[in-house]
Amino acid sequence: MSLYIGLMSGTSMDGIDAVLADIDAAGRPDVVATHTHAWPAELLAQLRRLALPGDNESDRMGEADAHAGEVFAAAVNALL
């Protein structure tokens, strides 16, 4: 058994999709579990603001990136 976790959030930003898959020796996947994790409202607003031109984008992106990493980790914990 080889277990893998996949995570993604599309451009709609409607949430983080998480999957736990077992991939056999032939490369065939079997979905073990799935989970959709909502973005926290504050972070979602921050991400949407980053899609618009503005000042201090590098600093704002760094803050959002750190927070997004925490939310991706929470999605994995919920998936497991």
All heavy atoms as a GROMACS GRO file, in nm:
protein
  581
    1MET      N    1   0.084  -0.117   0.000
    1MET     CA    2   0.000   0.000   0.000
    1MET      C    3   0.089   0.124   0.000
    1MET      O    4   0.179   0.138   0.081
    1MET     CB    5  -0.090   0.000   0.124
    1MET     CG    6  -0.176   0.124   0.134
    1MET     SD    7  -0.279   0.135   0.281
    1MET     CE    8  -0.400   0.010   0.249
    2SER      N    9   0.065   0.213  -0.096
    2SER     CA   10   0.135   0.341  -0.103
    2SER      C   11   0.032   0.451  -0.100
    2SER      O   12  -0.044   0.470  -0.194
    2SER     CB   13   0.216   0.352  -0.232
    2SER     OG   14   0.320   0.255  -0.234
    3LEU      N   15   0.027   0.524   0.011
    3LEU     CA   16  -0.073   0.629   0.028
    3LEU      C   17  -0.015   0.764  -0.009
    3LEU      O   18   0.098   0.796   0.027
    3LEU     CB   19  -0.124   0.631   0.172
    3LEU     CG   20  -0.199   0.506   0.218
    3LEU    CD1   21  -0.232   0.516   0.365
    3LEU    CD2   22  -0.324   0.484   0.135
    4TYR      N   23  -0.096   0.843  -0.080
    4TYR     CA   24  -0.056   0.977  -0.123
    4TYR      C   25  -0.170   1.073  -0.094
    4TYR      O   26  -0.287   1.038  -0.103
    4TYR     CB   27  -0.027   0.978  -0.273
    4TYR     CG   28   0.092   0.892  -0.310
    4TYR    CD1   29   0.075   0.756  -0.336
    4TYR    CD2   30   0.218   0.946  -0.317
    4TYR    CE1   31   0.184   0.677  -0.369
    4TYR    CE2   32   0.328   0.868  -0.350
    4TYR     CZ   33   0.310   0.733  -0.376
    4TYR     OH   34   0.417   0.655  -0.407
    5ILE      N   35  -0.132   1.197  -0.062
    5ILE     CA   36  -0.229   1.304  -0.039
    5ILE      C   37  -0.215   1.405  -0.151
    5ILE      O   38  -0.104   1.446  -0.185
    5ILE     CB   39  -0.205   1.372   0.098
    5ILE    CG1   40  -0.234   1.272   0.211
    5ILE    CG2   41  -0.291   1.497   0.112
    5ILE    CD1   42  -0.197   1.324   0.348
    6GLY      N   43  -0.328   1.446  -0.207
    6GLY     CA   44  -0.330   1.551  -0.308
    6GLY      C   45  -0.414   1.667  -0.257
    6GLY      O   46  -0.517   1.647  -0.193
    7LEU      N   47  -0.367   1.788  -0.282
    7LEU     CA   48  -0.437   1.909  -0.240
    7LEU      C   49  -0.443   2.007  -0.355
    7LEU      O   50  -0.347   2.020  -0.431
    7LEU     CB   51  -0.362   1.978  -0.124
    7LEU     CG   52  -0.345   1.899   0.005
    7LEU    CD1   53  -0.244   1.969   0.096
    7LEU    CD2   54  -0.479   1.887   0.074
    8MET      N   55  -0.555   2.080  -0.365
    8MET     CA   56  -0.562   2.187  -0.464
    8MET      C   57  -0.673   2.284  -0.427
    8MET      O   58  -0.766   2.249  -0.355
    8MET     CB   59  -0.588   2.133  -0.605
    8MET     CG   60  -0.725   2.077  -0.628
    8MET     SD   61  -0.778   2.075  -0.799
    8MET     CE   62  -0.792   2.245  -0.837
    9SER      N   63  -0.657   2.404  -0.475
    9SER     CA   64  -0.763   2.504  -0.466
    9SER      C   65  -0.766   2.573  -0.601
    9SER      O   66  -0.664   2.626  -0.645
    9SER     CB   67  -0.736   2.604  -0.354
    9SER     OG   68  -0.839   2.701  -0.352
   10GLY      N   69  -0.879   2.571  -0.666
   10GLY     CA   70  -0.888   2.631  -0.799
   10GLY      C   71  -0.905   2.781  -0.795
   10GLY      O   72  -0.911   2.843  -0.688
   11THR      N   73  -0.915   2.839  -0.913
   11THR     CA   74  -0.927   2.984  -0.924
   11THR      C   75  -1.057   3.038  -0.867
   11THR      O   76  -1.066   3.156  -0.834
   11THR     CB   77  -0.912   3.030  -1.071
   11THR    OG1   78  -1.009   2.960  -1.149
   11THR    CG2   79  -0.772   3.002  -1.123
   12SER      N   80  -1.158   2.954  -0.852
   12SER     CA   81  -1.283   2.999  -0.792
   12SER      C   82  -1.268   3.022  -0.641
   12SER      O   83  -1.350   3.091  -0.580
   12SER     CB   84  -1.395   2.898  -0.816
   12SER     OG   85  -1.368   2.778  -0.746
   13MET      N   86  -1.164   2.964  -0.583
   13MET     CA   87  -1.135   2.976  -0.439
   13MET      C   88  -1.255   2.936  -0.352
   13MET      O   89  -1.280   2.995  -0.248
   13MET     CB   90  -1.087   3.118  -0.404
   13MET     CG   91  -0.952   3.151  -0.462
   13MET     SD   92  -0.882   3.303  -0.398
   13MET     CE   93  -0.959   3.425  -0.505
   14ASP      N   94  -1.328   2.833  -0.397
   14ASP     CA   95  -1.443   2.788  -0.319
   14ASP      C   96  -1.405   2.692  -0.207
   14ASP      O   97  -1.489   2.650  -0.130
   14ASP     CB   98  -1.548   2.727  -0.410
   14ASP     CG   99  -1.498   2.608  -0.490
   14ASP    OD1  100  -1.377   2.584  -0.491
   14ASP    OD2  101  -1.582   2.540  -0.552
   15GLY      N  102  -1.278   2.656  -0.196
   15GLY     CA  103  -1.232   2.570  -0.089
   15GLY      C  104  -1.109   2.492  -0.133
   15GLY      O  105  -1.063   2.502  -0.247
   16ILE      N  106  -1.056   2.415  -0.040
   16ILE     CA  107  -0.941   2.329  -0.067
   16ILE      C  108  -0.993   2.187  -0.083
   16ILE      O  109  -1.064   2.137   0.005
   16ILE     CB  110  -0.840   2.335   0.050
   16ILE    CG1  111  -0.786   2.477   0.066
   16ILE    CG2  112  -0.727   2.235   0.029
   16ILE    CD1  113  -0.711   2.498   0.197
   17ASP      N  114  -0.962   2.126  -0.195
   17ASP     CA  115  -1.000   1.987  -0.217
   17ASP      C  116  -0.882   1.898  -0.179
   17ASP      O  117  -0.770   1.922  -0.222
   17ASP     CB  118  -1.038   1.964  -0.363
   17ASP     CG  119  -1.163   2.041  -0.401
   17ASP    OD1  120  -1.258   2.040  -0.320
   17ASP    OD2  121  -1.166   2.100  -0.510
   18ALA      N  122  -0.910   1.797  -0.097
   18ALA     CA  123  -0.807   1.706  -0.050
   18ALA      C  124  -0.848   1.563  -0.082
   18ALA      O  125  -0.967   1.529  -0.074
   18ALA     CB  126  -0.787   1.721   0.101
   19VAL      N  127  -0.750   1.482  -0.120
   19VAL     CA  128  -0.777   1.341  -0.149
   19VAL      C  129  -0.666   1.256  -0.088
   19VAL      O  130  -0.550   1.295  -0.087
   19VAL     CB  131  -0.790   1.314  -0.301
   19VAL    CG1  132  -0.660   1.342  -0.373
   19VAL    CG2  133  -0.835   1.171  -0.329
   20LEU      N  134  -0.704   1.141  -0.036
   20LEU     CA  135  -0.610   1.039   0.009
   20LEU      C  136  -0.628   0.922  -0.088
   20LEU      O  137  -0.739   0.870  -0.103
   20LEU     CB  138  -0.641   0.995   0.152
   20LEU     CG  139  -0.553   0.883   0.208
   20LEU    CD1  140  -0.407   0.929   0.219
   20LEU    CD2  141  -0.605   0.838   0.344
   21ALA      N  142  -0.520   0.886  -0.157
   21ALA     CA  143  -0.528   0.780  -0.257
   21ALA      C  144  -0.423   0.674  -0.230
   21ALA      O  145  -0.313   0.704  -0.186
   21ALA     CB  146  -0.508   0.839  -0.397
   22ASP      N  147  -0.462   0.552  -0.258
   22ASP     CA  148  -0.370   0.438  -0.254
   22ASP      C  149  -0.333   0.409  -0.399
   22ASP      O  150  -0.420   0.384  -0.482
   22ASP     CB  151  -0.439   0.317  -0.190
   22ASP     CG  152  -0.351   0.194  -0.187
   22ASP    OD1  153  -0.228   0.205  -0.211
   22ASP    OD2  154  -0.405   0.084  -0.163
   23ILE      N  155  -0.206   0.417  -0.432
   23ILE     CA  156  -0.161   0.392  -0.568
   23ILE      C  157  -0.083   0.261  -0.570
   23ILE      O  158   0.017   0.246  -0.499
   23ILE     CB  159  -0.076   0.509  -0.621
   23ILE    CG1  160  -0.161   0.637  -0.618
   23ILE    CG2  161  -0.026   0.480  -0.763
   23ILE    CD1  162  -0.092   0.761  -0.662
   24ASP      N  163  -0.131   0.166  -0.649
   24ASP     CA  164  -0.067   0.034  -0.652
   24ASP      C  165   0.060   0.036  -0.737
   24ASP      O  166   0.094   0.136  -0.799
   24ASP     CB  167  -0.165  -0.075  -0.695
   24ASP     CG  168  -0.210  -0.066  -0.839
   24ASP    OD1  169  -0.143   0.003  -0.921
   24ASP    OD2  170  -0.312  -0.129  -0.874
   25ALA      N  171   0.128  -0.077  -0.740
   25ALA     CA  172   0.257  -0.088  -0.811
   25ALA      C  173   0.244  -0.059  -0.960
   25ALA      O  174   0.340  -0.016  -1.024
   25ALA     CB  175   0.317  -0.226  -0.790
   26ALA      N  176   0.125  -0.079  -1.017
   26ALA     CA  177   0.103  -0.051  -1.160
   26ALA      C  178   0.064   0.094  -1.184
   26ALA      O  179   0.040   0.133  -1.297
   26ALA     CB  180  -0.005  -0.145  -1.214
   27GLY      N  181   0.055   0.172  -1.076
   27GLY     CA  182   0.021   0.313  -1.091
   27GLY      C  183  -0.128   0.342  -1.092
   27GLY      O  184  -0.169   0.453  -1.122
   28ARG      N  185  -0.209   0.241  -1.057
   28ARG     CA  186  -0.353   0.261  -1.055
   28ARG      C  187  -0.396   0.318  -0.920
   28ARG      O  188  -0.366   0.260  -0.815
   28ARG     CB  189  -0.426   0.129  -1.081
   28ARG     CG  190  -0.411   0.079  -1.224
   28ARG     CD  191  -0.490  -0.050  -1.244
   28ARG     NE  192  -0.446  -0.155  -1.154
   28ARG     CZ  193  -0.357  -0.250  -1.186
   28ARG    NH1  194  -0.306  -0.254  -1.308
   28ARG    NH2  195  -0.322  -0.342  -1.099
   29PRO      N  196  -0.468   0.432  -0.922
   29PRO     CA  197  -0.511   0.493  -0.796
   29PRO      C  198  -0.643   0.437  -0.746
   29PRO      O  199  -0.729   0.397  -0.825
   29PRO     CB  200  -0.527   0.640  -0.834
   29PRO     CG  201  -0.568   0.636  -0.978
   29PRO     CD  202  -0.495   0.518  -1.037
   30ASP      N  203  -0.656   0.432  -0.617
   30ASP     CA  204  -0.782   0.398  -0.552
   30ASP      C  205  -0.807   0.507  -0.448
   30ASP      O  206  -0.725   0.527  -0.358
   30ASP     CB  207  -0.772   0.261  -0.485
   30ASP     CG  208  -0.902   0.220  -0.417
   30ASP    OD1  209  -1.011   0.254  -0.469
   30ASP    OD2  210  -0.895   0.156  -0.311
   31VAL      N  211  -0.917   0.579  -0.462
   31VAL     CA  212  -0.948   0.688  -0.370
   31VAL      C  213  -0.991   0.628  -0.236
   31VAL      O  214  -1.085   0.548  -0.230
   31VAL     CB  215  -1.057   0.780  -0.427
   31VAL    CG1  216  -1.099   0.884  -0.324
   31VAL    CG2  217  -1.006   0.848  -0.554
   32VAL      N  218  -0.921   0.666  -0.131
   32VAL     CA  219  -0.950   0.617   0.004
   32VAL      C  220  -1.044   0.714   0.075
   32VAL      O  221  -1.139   0.673   0.141
   32VAL     CB  222  -0.820   0.599   0.085
   32VAL    CG1  223  -0.848   0.558   0.227
   32VAL    CG2  224  -0.728   0.500   0.015
   33ALA      N  225  -1.020   0.845   0.061
   33ALA     CA  226  -1.102   0.946   0.128
   33ALA      C  227  -1.087   1.079   0.056
   33ALA      O  228  -0.985   1.105  -0.009
   33ALA     CB  229  -1.059   0.961   0.274
   34THR      N  230  -1.191   1.161   0.068
   34THR     CA  231  -1.187   1.297   0.014
   34THR      C  232  -1.240   1.394   0.119
   34THR      O  233  -1.314   1.355   0.211
   34THR     CB  234  -1.270   1.312  -0.114
   34THR    OG1  235  -1.408   1.285  -0.083
   34THR    CG2  236  -1.222   1.220  -0.224
   35HIS      N  237  -1.204   1.520   0.104
   35HIS     CA  238  -1.250   1.624   0.196
   35HIS      C  239  -1.241   1.759   0.125
   35HIS      O  240  -1.145   1.784   0.053
   35HIS     CB  241  -1.162   1.626   0.322
   35HIS     CG  242  -1.191   1.739   0.415
   35HIS    ND1  243  -1.308   1.748   0.487
   35HIS    CD2  244  -1.118   1.849   0.447
   35HIS    CE1  245  -1.305   1.858   0.560
   35HIS    NE2  246  -1.191   1.921   0.538
   36THR      N  247  -1.343   1.842   0.142
   36THR     CA  248  -1.337   1.980   0.096
   36THR      C  249  -1.335   2.069   0.219
   36THR      O  250  -1.419   2.056   0.308
   36THR     CB  251  -1.458   2.015   0.007
   36THR    OG1  252  -1.454   1.930  -0.108
   36THR    CG2  253  -1.453   2.160  -0.038
   37HIS      N  254  -1.236   2.155   0.224
   37HIS     CA  255  -1.211   2.240   0.340
   37HIS      C  256  -1.232   2.386   0.300
   37HIS      O  257  -1.169   2.433   0.206
   37HIS     CB  258  -1.066   2.218   0.387
   37HIS     CG  259  -1.038   2.263   0.525
   37HIS    ND1  260  -1.063   2.184   0.634
   37HIS    CD2  261  -0.986   2.378   0.573
   37HIS    CE1  262  -1.026   2.248   0.743
   37HIS    NE2  263  -0.981   2.368   0.708
   38ALA      N  264  -1.320   2.455   0.369
   38ALA     CA  265  -1.349   2.595   0.337
   38ALA      C  266  -1.232   2.686   0.376
   38ALA      O  267  -1.164   2.663   0.476
   38ALA     CB  268  -1.474   2.640   0.410
   39TRP      N  269  -1.210   2.788   0.294
   39TRP     CA  270  -1.114   2.892   0.331
   39TRP      C  271  -1.174   2.976   0.443
   39TRP      O  272  -1.293   3.010   0.435
   39TRP     CB  273  -1.086   2.984   0.212
   39TRP     CG  274  -1.000   2.925   0.105
   39TRP    CD1  275  -1.041   2.886  -0.019
   39TRP    CD2  276  -0.860   2.901   0.110
   39TRP    NE1  277  -0.935   2.838  -0.091
   39TRP    CE2  278  -0.821   2.847  -0.013
   39TRP    CE3  279  -0.762   2.920   0.207
   39TRP    CZ2  280  -0.691   2.811  -0.042
   39TRP    CZ3  281  -0.631   2.885   0.178
   39TRP    CH2  282  -0.597   2.830   0.055
   40PRO      N  283  -1.098   3.012   0.544
   40PRO     CA  284  -1.150   3.107   0.643
   40PRO      C  285  -1.185   3.239   0.573
   40PRO      O  286  -1.114   3.282   0.482
   40PRO     CB  287  -1.032   3.126   0.740
   40PRO     CG  288  -0.945   3.005   0.720
   40PRO     CD  289  -0.963   2.966   0.577
   41ALA      N  290  -1.294   3.301   0.614
   41ALA     CA  291  -1.345   3.422   0.547
   41ALA      C  292  -1.239   3.531   0.536
   41ALA      O  293  -1.225   3.595   0.431
   41ALA     CB  294  -1.469   3.473   0.620
   42GLU      N  295  -1.164   3.553   0.643
   42GLU     CA  296  -1.062   3.658   0.643
   42GLU      C  297  -0.952   3.630   0.540
   42GLU      O  298  -0.911   3.718   0.465
   42GLU     CB  299  -1.000   3.671   0.782
   42GLU     CG  300  -0.891   3.775   0.791
   42GLU     CD  301  -0.824   3.775   0.928
   42GLU    OE1  302  -0.895   3.766   1.030
   42GLU    OE2  303  -0.700   3.783   0.932
   43LEU      N  304  -0.908   3.506   0.534
   43LEU     CA  305  -0.803   3.470   0.438
   43LEU      C  306  -0.858   3.474   0.295
   43LEU      O  307  -0.789   3.520   0.204
   43LEU     CB  308  -0.745   3.332   0.468
   43LEU     CG  309  -0.637   3.282   0.371
   43LEU    CD1  310  -0.519   3.380   0.362
   43LEU    CD2  311  -0.588   3.144   0.414
   44LEU      N  312  -0.980   3.430   0.276
   44LEU     CA  313  -1.040   3.435   0.143
   44LEU      C  314  -1.046   3.579   0.092
   44LEU      O  315  -1.011   3.607  -0.022
   44LEU     CB  316  -1.180   3.373   0.145
   44LEU     CG  317  -1.254   3.369   0.013
   44LEU    CD1  318  -1.174   3.293  -0.093
   44LEU    CD2  319  -1.390   3.305   0.032
   45ALA      N  320  -1.085   3.671   0.178
   45ALA     CA  321  -1.088   3.813   0.140
   45ALA      C  322  -0.947   3.862   0.106
   45ALA      O  323  -0.928   3.937   0.010
   45ALA     CB  324  -1.150   3.896   0.251
   46GLN      N  325  -0.850   3.820   0.183
   46GLN     CA  326  -0.710   3.857   0.160
   46GLN      C  327  -0.662   3.804   0.024
   46GLN      O  328  -0.598   3.876  -0.052
   46GLN     CB  329  -0.625   3.800   0.273
   46GLN     CG  330  -0.491   3.858   0.292
   46GLN     CD  331  -0.421   3.799   0.415
   46GLN    OE1  332  -0.468   3.702   0.477
   46GLN    NE2  333  -0.309   3.855   0.451
   47LEU      N  334  -0.696   3.681  -0.008
   47LEU     CA  335  -0.656   3.621  -0.135
   47LEU      C  336  -0.722   3.693  -0.252
   47LEU      O  337  -0.659   3.718  -0.355
   47LEU     CB  338  -0.690   3.472  -0.138
   47LEU     CG  339  -0.611   3.384  -0.041
   47LEU    CD1  340  -0.670   3.244  -0.036
   47LEU    CD2  341  -0.464   3.381  -0.076
   48ARG      N  342  -0.848   3.727  -0.236
   48ARG     CA  343  -0.919   3.798  -0.344
   48ARG      C  344  -0.860   3.937  -0.366
   48ARG      O  345  -0.852   3.984  -0.480
   48ARG     CB  346  -1.068   3.804  -0.313
   48ARG     CG  347  -1.135   3.670  -0.331
   48ARG     CD  348  -1.284   3.677  -0.314
   48ARG     NE  349  -1.342   3.548  -0.349
   48ARG     CZ  350  -1.451   3.500  -0.293
   48ARG    NH1  351  -1.517   3.569  -0.203
   48ARG    NH2  352  -1.497   3.381  -0.329
   49ARG      N  353  -0.820   4.004  -0.258
   49ARG     CA  354  -0.756   4.136  -0.273
   49ARG      C  355  -0.624   4.125  -0.347
   49ARG      O  356  -0.585   4.216  -0.420
   49ARG     CB  357  -0.735   4.201  -0.136
   49ARG     CG  358  -0.859   4.264  -0.077
   49ARG     CD  359  -0.830   4.351   0.044
   49ARG     NE  360  -0.760   4.283   0.151
   49ARG     CZ  361  -0.818   4.215   0.250
   49ARG    NH1  362  -0.950   4.206   0.256
   49ARG    NH2  363  -0.747   4.158   0.344
   50LEU      N  364  -0.554   4.013  -0.330
   50LEU     CA  365  -0.426   3.994  -0.399
   50LEU      C  366  -0.445   3.980  -0.550
   50LEU      O  367  -0.350   3.999  -0.625
   50LEU     CB  368  -0.353   3.871  -0.344
   50LEU     CG  369  -0.279   3.894  -0.213
   50LEU    CD1  370  -0.234   3.761  -0.155
   50LEU    CD2  371  -0.161   3.988  -0.233
   51ALA      N  372  -0.564   3.946  -0.593
   51ALA     CA  373  -0.591   3.933  -0.737
   51ALA      C  374  -0.609   4.070  -0.804
   51ALA      O  375  -0.619   4.079  -0.925
   51ALA     CB  376  -0.715   3.848  -0.760
   52LEU      N  377  -0.612   4.176  -0.723
   52LEU     CA  378  -0.628   4.312  -0.773
   52LEU      C  379  -0.496   4.387  -0.757
   52LEU      O  380  -0.421   4.361  -0.664
   52LEU     CB  381  -0.738   4.385  -0.696
   52LEU     CG  382  -0.875   4.318  -0.695
   52LEU    CD1  383  -0.968   4.388  -0.597
   52LEU    CD2  384  -0.935   4.315  -0.834
   53PRO      N  385  -0.468   4.484  -0.844
   53PRO     CA  386  -0.346   4.563  -0.828
   53PRO      C  387  -0.353   4.643  -0.698
   53PRO      O  388  -0.460   4.686  -0.655
   53PRO     CB  389  -0.344   4.657  -0.949
   53PRO     CG  390  -0.464   4.626  -1.030
   53PRO     CD  391  -0.545   4.522  -0.960
   54GLY      N  392  -0.239   4.658  -0.634
   54GLY     CA  393  -0.236   4.735  -0.509
   54GLY      C  394  -0.095   4.752  -0.457
   54GLY      O  395   0.001   4.698  -0.512
   55ASP      N  396  -0.085   4.827  -0.351
   55ASP     CA  397   0.044   4.853  -0.287
   55ASP      C  398   0.082   4.737  -0.195
   55ASP      O  399  -0.003   4.666  -0.144
   55ASP     CB  400   0.037   4.982  -0.204
   55ASP     CG  401   0.016   5.105  -0.290
   55ASP    OD1  402   0.058   5.102  -0.407
   55ASP    OD2  403  -0.044   5.203  -0.241
   56ASN      N  404   0.212   4.724  -0.175
   56ASN     CA  405   0.264   4.630  -0.075
   56ASN      C  406   0.225   4.486  -0.104
   56ASN      O  407   0.206   4.407  -0.012
   56ASN     CB  408   0.216   4.673   0.064
   56ASN     CG  409   0.322   4.652   0.169
   56ASN    OD1  410   0.437   4.626   0.138
   56ASN    ND2  411   0.282   4.664   0.293
   57GLU      N  412   0.212   4.451  -0.231
   57GLU     CA  413   0.165   4.318  -0.267
   57GLU      C  414   0.258   4.207  -0.218
   57GLU      O  415   0.211   4.101  -0.178
   57GLU     CB  416   0.145   4.307  -0.418
   57GLU     CG  417   0.026   4.386  -0.466
   57GLU     CD  418   0.011   4.383  -0.617
   57GLU    OE1  419   0.109   4.357  -0.687
   57GLU    OE2  420  -0.101   4.407  -0.663
   58SER      N  421   0.387   4.230  -0.222
   58SER     CA  422   0.481   4.125  -0.178
   58SER      C  423   0.462   4.092  -0.032
   58SER      O  424   0.460   3.974   0.007
   58SER     CB  425   0.625   4.167  -0.205
   58SER     OG  426   0.648   4.179  -0.342
   59ASP      N  427   0.449   4.193   0.052
   59ASP     CA  428   0.427   4.169   0.195
   59ASP      C  429   0.293   4.101   0.219
   59ASP      O  430   0.283   4.007   0.297
   59ASP     CB  431   0.433   4.301   0.273
   59ASP     CG  432   0.573   4.358   0.282
   59ASP    OD1  433   0.670   4.281   0.265
   59ASP    OD2  434   0.585   4.479   0.306
   60ARG      N  435   0.190   4.150   0.151
   60ARG     CA  436   0.057   4.091   0.168
   60ARG      C  437   0.055   3.946   0.120
   60ARG      O  438  -0.009   3.861   0.182
   60ARG     CB  439  -0.049   4.173   0.094
   60ARG     CG  440  -0.071   4.311   0.156
   60ARG     CD  441  -0.187   4.388   0.094
   60ARG     NE  442  -0.165   4.413  -0.048
   60ARG     CZ  443  -0.255   4.386  -0.143
   60ARG    NH1  444  -0.370   4.332  -0.112
   60ARG    NH2  445  -0.229   4.412  -0.269
   61MET      N  446   0.126   3.918   0.012
   61MET     CA  447   0.130   3.782  -0.039
   61MET      C  448   0.204   3.691   0.058
   61MET      O  449   0.164   3.576   0.080
   61MET     CB  450   0.197   3.776  -0.176
   61MET     CG  451   0.191   3.637  -0.237
   61MET     SD  452   0.242   3.624  -0.409
   61MET     CE  453   0.390   3.719  -0.418
   62GLY      N  454   0.312   3.739   0.119
   62GLY     CA  455   0.385   3.658   0.216
   62GLY      C  456   0.299   3.621   0.335
   62GLY      O  457   0.301   3.507   0.382
   63GLU      N  458   0.220   3.717   0.384
   63GLU     CA  459   0.130   3.690   0.496
   63GLU      C  460   0.023   3.589   0.457
   63GLU      O  461  -0.006   3.495   0.532
   63GLU     CB  462   0.065   3.820   0.543
   63GLU     CG  463   0.161   3.917   0.610
   63GLU     CD  464   0.095   4.051   0.640
   63GLU    OE1  465  -0.029   4.059   0.641
   63GLU    OE2  466   0.170   4.147   0.662
   64ALA      N  467  -0.035   3.609   0.340
   64ALA     CA  468  -0.140   3.517   0.294
   64ALA      C  469  -0.084   3.377   0.272
   64ALA      O  470  -0.149   3.278   0.304
   64ALA     CB  471  -0.204   3.570   0.166
   65ASP      N  472   0.038   3.369   0.219
   65ASP     CA  473   0.100   3.240   0.191
   65ASP      C  474   0.121   3.161   0.320
   65ASP      O  475   0.092   3.041   0.326
   65ASP     CB  476   0.233   3.261   0.118
   65ASP     CG  477   0.299   3.130   0.081
   65ASP    OD1  478   0.236   3.050   0.010
   65ASP    OD2  479   0.414   3.108   0.123
   66ALA      N  480   0.169   3.228   0.424
   66ALA     CA  481   0.191   3.160   0.552
   66ALA      C  482   0.059   3.110   0.610
   66ALA      O  483   0.050   2.996   0.657
   66ALA     CB  484   0.260   3.255   0.650
   67HIS      N  485  -0.044   3.194   0.604
   67HIS     CA  486  -0.175   3.154   0.656
   67HIS      C  487  -0.234   3.041   0.571
   67HIS      O  488  -0.294   2.947   0.624
   67HIS     CB  489  -0.267   3.276   0.658
   67HIS     CG  490  -0.393   3.257   0.737
   67HIS    ND1  491  -0.486   3.353   0.751
   67HIS    CD2  492  -0.442   3.150   0.804
   67HIS    CE1  493  -0.588   3.308   0.823
   67HIS    NE2  494  -0.563   3.185   0.856
   68ALA      N  495  -0.218   3.049   0.439
   68ALA     CA  496  -0.269   2.944   0.350
   68ALA      C  497  -0.204   2.810   0.382
   68ALA      O  498  -0.270   2.706   0.380
   68ALA     CB  499  -0.247   2.982   0.204
   69GLY      N  500  -0.075   2.811   0.412
   69GLY     CA  501  -0.007   2.687   0.450
   69GLY      C  502  -0.068   2.623   0.572
   69GLY      O  503  -0.084   2.500   0.579
   70GLU      N  504  -0.106   2.706   0.668
   70GLU     CA  505  -0.171   2.654   0.789
   70GLU      C  506  -0.307   2.594   0.757
   70GLU      O  507  -0.346   2.491   0.813
   70GLU     CB  508  -0.185   2.766   0.893
   70GLU     CG  509  -0.051   2.815   0.946
   70GLU     CD  510  -0.064   2.942   1.027
   70GLU    OE1  511  -0.175   3.000   1.037
   70GLU    OE2  512   0.040   2.986   1.081
   71VAL      N  513  -0.380   2.658   0.665
   71VAL     CA  514  -0.512   2.607   0.628
   71VAL      C  515  -0.500   2.477   0.547
   71VAL      O  516  -0.579   2.384   0.566
   71VAL     CB  517  -0.593   2.714   0.553
   71VAL    CG1  518  -0.729   2.661   0.509
   71VAL    CG2  519  -0.612   2.839   0.640
   72PHE      N  520  -0.399   2.468   0.461
   72PHE     CA  521  -0.375   2.342   0.388
   72PHE      C  522  -0.342   2.231   0.488
   72PHE      O  523  -0.389   2.117   0.472
   72PHE     CB  524  -0.263   2.358   0.287
   72PHE     CG  525  -0.309   2.404   0.151
   72PHE    CD1  526  -0.307   2.538   0.117
   72PHE    CD2  527  -0.354   2.314   0.056
   72PHE    CE1  528  -0.350   2.582  -0.007
   72PHE    CE2  529  -0.398   2.355  -0.068
   72PHE     CZ  530  -0.397   2.489  -0.100
   73ALA      N  531  -0.265   2.260   0.592
   73ALA     CA  532  -0.233   2.159   0.693
   73ALA      C  533  -0.360   2.117   0.767
   73ALA      O  534  -0.379   1.998   0.796
   73ALA     CB  535  -0.129   2.214   0.792
   74ALA      N  536  -0.447   2.212   0.796
   74ALA     CA  537  -0.575   2.179   0.863
   74ALA      C  538  -0.661   2.091   0.772
   74ALA      O  539  -0.728   1.999   0.820
   74ALA     CB  540  -0.650   2.307   0.899
   75ALA      N  541  -0.657   2.115   0.642
   75ALA     CA  542  -0.731   2.032   0.547
   75ALA      C  543  -0.679   1.888   0.549
   75ALA      O  544  -0.758   1.792   0.546
   75ALA     CB  545  -0.722   2.089   0.406
   76VAL      N  546  -0.548   1.872   0.556
   76VAL     CA  547  -0.489   1.737   0.563
   76VAL      C  548  -0.530   1.668   0.692
   76VAL      O  549  -0.569   1.552   0.692
   76VAL     CB  550  -0.334   1.743   0.549
   76VAL    CG1  551  -0.273   1.607   0.582
   76VAL    CG2  552  -0.295   1.787   0.410
   77ASN      N  553  -0.524   1.741   0.804
   77ASN     CA  554  -0.565   1.681   0.931
   77ASN      C  555  -0.711   1.637   0.927
   77ASN      O  556  -0.746   1.529   0.977
   77ASN     CB  557  -0.541   1.779   1.045
   77ASN     CG  558  -0.396   1.791   1.082
   77ASN    OD1  559  -0.316   1.701   1.057
   77ASN    ND2  560  -0.357   1.906   1.136
   78ALA      N  561  -0.797   1.720   0.867
   78ALA     CA  562  -0.939   1.684   0.857
   78ALA      C  563  -0.957   1.562   0.765
   78ALA      O  564  -1.042   1.477   0.791
   78ALA     CB  565  -1.020   1.803   0.807
   79LEU      N  566  -0.880   1.557   0.657
   79LEU     CA  567  -0.887   1.444   0.564
   79LEU      C  568  -0.849   1.314   0.635
   79LEU      O  569  -0.916   1.212   0.621
   79LEU     CB  570  -0.792   1.466   0.446
   79LEU     CG  571  -0.770   1.349   0.350
   79LEU    CD1  572  -0.898   1.322   0.270
   79LEU    CD2  573  -0.654   1.377   0.258
   80LEU      N  574  -0.741   1.318   0.711
   80LEU     CA  575  -0.694   1.197   0.778
   80LEU      C  576  -0.784   1.158   0.893
   80LEU      O  577  -0.800   1.042   0.925
   80LEU     CB  578  -0.551   1.218   0.828
   80LEU     CG  579  -0.447   1.242   0.718
   80LEU    CD1  580  -0.311   1.271   0.779
   80LEU    CD2  581  -0.441   1.125   0.623
   0.00000   0.00000   0.00000
